[in-house]
Amino acid sequence: MIIAVAGVAGTLGGSLLTQRASERAKRREIELLRDHEEARENLLLRRTCYVELNRDARQFTTALNHHLHVMRERSVEETDREALDDAKRAHRDRYSEAQMIAPDEVLVRASEVNQALNKAYGQVKRLEREEPEPGETMATAVQTQAEIWNMLRAMRTVMRHNLGVAPKSDDEQIGLPTQMAEHRSRR
């Protein structure tokens, strides 16, 4: 009788232990799937943010360039001002979004681009009002705007690395410090 009870208890106990182990394995599998899905969603969110930030920063840079051309060729009209301000607003919105999503290594480059764009915008607007600060001319505004392209390349490279699209490049491969230093030495 004791042997039979022990045998039944062992059989039941073994099946309970097997069931618990199976449940734990299923829970771990579900957790892994959730973690994987969360990582995919995070990657998709960052990718979307980076694409939009890159696009809007480039469009703002292009709008600044266009505005400078307009200022040299004719008087600025309200539609020209609106186009520039629309590009500025779009970039501001994307940059604000990136501040909440992007890691620090990307934000450093995005911040450099944002500051450069705002500096160029300020110069352009002061020149448009014919109230430039000392040393501000059309030539310096064009130069400031042109330098932004290198910063955009550096930002894009860091974003691509963060997404796993491109291998990590050091600053020299990104091109910003070397090109900026060469450019400044030519002035």
N, C-alpha and C positions, 0 to 999 in steps of 0.2 A: 504494500500500500504506500509506504513511504517512498519507495523507489518510483512508483507510478506518479505520485504527487510531484516528486522532484523532477521527473521527466516532463510532465505536463507544464510545470512552472518554468522549466528550462526552455521548453518549446515556445511557450507564450512570451517569456522574457526575451528570448532571442528575436521573435518576430516584432516585439515592441521596440527593441533596440535597432533592429533593421529599419523599421518604419521611421523612427526618430532620425536616424542617420540619413535616410532618404529625404525626409522633410528638410533637414539642415542643408543638404546638398541642393535641393530645389530652391531654398531661400537664397543660398549663395549665388546660384545661377541667376535668379531674378535680380539680385543686387548687382551682379556683374552686368547684366543686360541694361539695367537702369543707369549704371555708371557710364556704360558705353553710349547709350542714347543721349545722356546728358552731355557727354564730351562731344558727340556729333552736333547737338544743338548749339553748344557753345562755339564750336568751330564755324558753323553756319552763320551764327550771329556776328562773330568777328569778321568773317569773310564779307558779309553784306555791309557791315559798317566800314571796313577798309575800302571796299570798292566805291562806296558812296563818298567817303572822305577824299579819296584820291581823285575821283571825278570832279567833285565840287571845288577842291583846291585848284585843280588844273583849270577849271572853268573860270574861277575867280582870277587866276593869273592871266588867262587869255582875255578876260574882260578888262583888266587893268591895262594890258597891252593895247587893246582896241581903243580904250578911252584916251590913252596917250596919243595914238595916231589921230583920233578925232580932234584932240586939242591942237595938234600941229597943223591940221588941214583946214579946219573950220571952227566955228563957234559951237560949243557944246549945247545940245538941245536936251529937253526934259526926257525924251526917250533914251538918250545916251546915259543920263544920270540914273534913270530907273533900271536900265540893264546892268549897270555896274553895282547898284545897290542890291538888286535881286541876287546877283552872283555872290555878293558879300554875305547876305542873309543865309543863303543856301549853305555856304561854307561854314558860317557860324553855327548853324543847326547841326551839321555833320560833326564838327569839332566838339560840340557839346556832348553829342552822343558818344563819340570816341572816348571822351574823358570818363565815361561811366563803364566802358566795355574794355578798352585796350589796356594791355599791360604797360608798365613803366617804360620799357625799352622803346615801344612804339610811341607812347605819349611824348617822350623827349623830342623825337623827330617831328611829330605832329605839332608840338608847341613851337618849335623853331619855325616851321612853315607858317603857322598862324600868326606869330609875331612879325615875321617878315612881310606877310600879306597886309597886315594892319598898318605896318610902317609905310609900305608902298602906297596903300590907299590914302593914308593921311597926307603924304607928299602930293599925290595926284590931286586931292581935293583942295589943298592949300594953293597949289599952282593954278587950279581951275578958278579959284576965287581971287587970284592974283595977290595972295598974301603969303608968299613962301617964307620959310624960316631961313636964317643965314646959311648960305651954301646950297640951298635947294634950287635946282634948275631942271629944265626938261631933261637934260642929259643925265643928271644924277637920279632922277625918277626912273628913267629908262634903264639905267644901270641897276638900280635897286630891284626893279621888276625882273630884269633878266637873271639876276642871281638866284631868284626863287626857284628856277627850273632845276638847279643842282640840288637844292634842298628837297624838292619834290621827288627827285630820283632816289635820294637817300632815304626818305620816308617810305617810298614804295618798296625799296629793297628790304628794309626792316620789317615791313608788314608781310611781305612775301615769305621771309624767313620765319616769322611768327606763325604763319599758316602752314609751314612745312613745304612750301612750294619751291623755295630756293635755299641752297646752303647758306649758312651764316657767313657774311662777309665782314671783314674788319673795316674800319673807317676808311682806310686807303682804297680798298676795293669799292666801297660805296661811292667814293669820289668826292665827297663834300670837302673835307679839310684840305686835301691836296689841291683840288681845283680852285677852291676859294683862295688859298694862299698864293697860288700861281697868278690868279686873276688880280688879286690885290697888289702883287709885286709889279704887275704891268702898268698900274695906274700912274 
